[in-house]
Amino acid sequence: MLTNKQVTLDSCITSRLRDRLRKASIIASKAGRPVVLYRNTIEETDQAAEEEVATVNEQYVVVQVITHGGFMPPYIQQQFVFTFEKFPEWIMSRSGELLSRCLEALDQEIID
């Protein structure tokens, strides 16, 4: 059961993440390249890797599961597209570690 303090904290974190996503979208637009939120290796062999990559572009957060390496061309296995409003809830329900990595990456990108 969530307490009022937990709901308030979650609301604060999602608001902070939305704000940073909007700022990152401006940076992505000006730079002409997406901002990487995280790269998460799912499986790796000597020849190939499967990883999840989350990026911010001018309007959306895109999460892709990509296989690459060896003699294989990069292959997108899955792709999810989120608005800046929906992504914070999705990432919070998914993993606290990934949420933290997103915030750290955004803080780095916005400060630099």
Beta strands, then each sheet from edge to edge (+ up, - down):
strand 1: 35-44
strand 2: 49-56
strand 3: 61-69
strand 4: 72-82
sheet 1: 1+ 2- 3+ 4-
end
